[in-house]
Amino acid sequence: MDGATGLAYSGPPAWQWSDLATSWTFEPVVTALSVLAGAWYLAAVRTVRLTGGGRWQPTRTAAFLGGLLLWIWCTCSGLGVYDRILFTDRAVQVVLLLMVVPLLLALGAPVSLLVAASPEGRRERILRALRSRPSKVLMFPAVSTALLMAPPWVLYFTPWYAWSVSSGTGNMVLHLSLVLLGLAYFWPRLQIDPVGHEYPHLVGLFITFAEVIFDAGLGLVLIYGGHLVAEHHYVALGRPWGPSLAQDQTWGGNAFWVLGDLVGLPFLAALVRRMVVQGREEIKAVDAELDARYAAAAAQAREEGRPEEEEAGMRPWWLDDPTLKHRYGG
């Protein structure tokens, strides 16, 4: 860049890795919301404990508070200082705000905590709202998935992106909307909290593979599409240091693609863990029901003077199978 353009630049100095920890700005709305949400969460956990609701899982508290701290870091650290200066910086921020912060917040099960800490009347109103038709529509797999997949495409290929980097209000709206859209996605996907529309976790795995394709597609378009996003804004900045506009967008496209796939791994881990836990709970419920049925049938057989093992439907099938019964003493 020429000297005149360089003199017109009035932004932060050349970016360095250390800026992620040493450079700070202040995002008042995100900070205030995070502090209020954290204070409410801790107060609700205390209420549940004092009212005999049991011990709230510390891992949930850690996940929720960690999500709030990451939200503040994304918008107030060096990432926030340069989010309107570098395309790559904004791309990393978009991934974290849309996919990581909401995932952590959803893992904290805030809706379950709200229900547990609420009086009986309010609890019924909350559950009734979750069972309402709008809630079921919002949490339908296709709808909630669109709330995660569509925003990055809309952001980069509509005036929304230019507004977010050229306006303080637009920047703040982006910081809030991405987290809210991500929550609308992870809440029904994880199904830790009460949801308006339940569906098999296996569906979630297929949706995750679709997300990988969408992330890769957007990354490739940003890298090889030949169109510079918000070019007018970045040219007007007159940034005298760092990569060219084209190189910056190439790095940002790669960052979005790679990080978008990498941050999906914790979600997959959480989803698989949820599937295992739910499977164990279902097995325990089935075993308890079978034990109760067997005990009732055995008691009836004793009253009628019949051998317990001959009660219809209670004898394991392999004890009567001609190829297996000799192995089990049938």
C-alpha positions, 0 to 999 in steps of 0.5 A, spaced: 500 500 500 502 507 498 504 512 503 498 516 503 493 510 504 498 508 510 497 514 513 489 514 513 489 508 517 487 509 524 486 502 526 490 497 531 497 496 530 499 489 526 496 483 528 501 478 532 499 472 536 500 475 543 494 480 541 489 474 543 491 474 550 494 482 551 489 486 546 483 487 549 476 491 547 470 492 551 463 489 548 458 492 553 452 488 551 455 481 551 459 482 557 453 485 561 448 479 558 454 474 560 455 476 567 447 476 568 446 469 565 452 467 570 449 470 576 442 467 574 445 460 573 449 460 580 443 462 583 439 457 580 443 451 582 443 454 589 436 454 589 435 447 587 440 445 592 436 448 598 429 446 595 431 439 595 432 438 588 439 434 588 446 436 587 446 439 580 452 436 576 458 440 576 460 438 569 454 442 567 455 448 571 463 448 568 460 448 561 455 453 561 460 458 565 465 456 560 461 458 554 459 465 557 467 466 558 468 464 551 463 469 549 466 474 552 473 472 550 471 472 543 468 479 543 473 482 548 480 479 547 484 480 541 479 477 537 474 482 538 479 488 537 481 485 530 474 482 528 472 488 523 480 489 521 481 482 518 477 477 514 480 471 517 479 474 524 472 475 523 471 468 520 474 464 526 470 469 531 464 466 526 465 459 528 466 460 535 460 464 536 456 460 532 458 453 534 462 453 540 459 458 545 452 455 544 454 448 544 457 449 551 451 453 553 447 448 551 451 442 555 449 446 561 442 445 560 439 451 562 432 450 561 432 444 565 435 448 571 430 453 570 425 448 570 428 445 576 429 452 580 422 454 578 415 454 583 410 449 581 406 453 577 411 457 573 414 450 571 408 448 568 407 454 564 414 453 562 413 446 560 407 447 556 410 453 552 415 447 550 410 443 548 407 448 544 406 448 536 411 454 535 416 450 539 415 444 536 416 447 529 422 451 531 425 444 534 424 440 528 430 437 525 430 441 518 428 447 521 433 447 527 439 445 522 437 450 517 438 455 523 446 453 523 447 452 516 444 458 513 447 464 517 454 463 514 452 463 507 447 469 509 452 473 512 458 472 507 453 473 501 448 479 503 449 486 506 449 483 513 457 482 513 458 489 510 454 492 516 457 488 521 464 490 520 462 497 518 458 499 524 458 498 531 451 496 532 452 491 526 458 488 530 454 487 536 448 484 533 452 479 529 455 477 536 448 476 539 445 473 533 450 468 532 450 465 539 442 465 539 442 461 532 447 456 535 443 455 541 436 454 537 440 448 533 444 445 539 438 445 544 434 440 540 440 436 537 443 435 544 436 433 547 439 434 554 434 440 556 426 439 555 425 439 547 418 440 543 420 435 538 424 429 540 428 425 534 433 419 534 440 421 536 442 417 529 438 423 525 443 428 529 449 424 526 447 424 519 445 432 520 452 432 522 455 429 516 451 434 512 454 440 516 461 438 514 459 438 507 456 445 508 462 448 511 467 445 506 462 448 500 462 455 503 470 455 505 471 453 497 467 458 495 470 463 499 477 461 497 476 460 490 470 464 488 473 470 486 469 475 489 472 479 495 467 480 501 466 487 503 471 489 499 469 496 499 470 496 507 477 493 507 479 498 502 477 504 505 481 501 512 487 502 508 491 497 512 498 498 511 500 491 514 498 484 513 496 480 508 492 482 501 485 482 501 485 476 497 490 473 501 486 474 507 480 472 505 483 465 502 486 464 509 479 466 512 476 461 508 481 455 510 480 457 517 472 457 517 473 450 513 478 447 518 475 450 524 468 448 522 469 441 522 474 441 528 469 444 532 464 439 530 468 433 534 466 435 541 459 435 539 459 428 536 463 426 542 457 429 546 452 426 542 455 419 542 455 420 550 448 422 550 446 416 546 450 411 550 447 414 557 440 414 554 441 407 551 443 405 558 437 408 561 432 404 556 436 398 558 435 399 565 427 400 564 426 394 560 430 390 565 426 393 571 419 391 567 421 384 565 424 383 573 417 385 575 413 381 570 417 375 572 416 376 579 409 377 578 408 371 574 413 367 579 408 369 585 402 367 581 405 360 579 407 358 586 400 360 588 397 355 583 402 350 584 406 350 578 413 350 577 416 357 576 420 356 570 414 354 566 410 360 566 409 362 559 413 367 556 418 367 562 423 362 560 429 364 556 428 362 549 435 359 548 434 354 554 429 351 549 433 352 542 435 345 540 442 347 538 443 351 544 440 348 550 445 343 552 450 349 553 446 352 558 443 346 562 436 346 558 
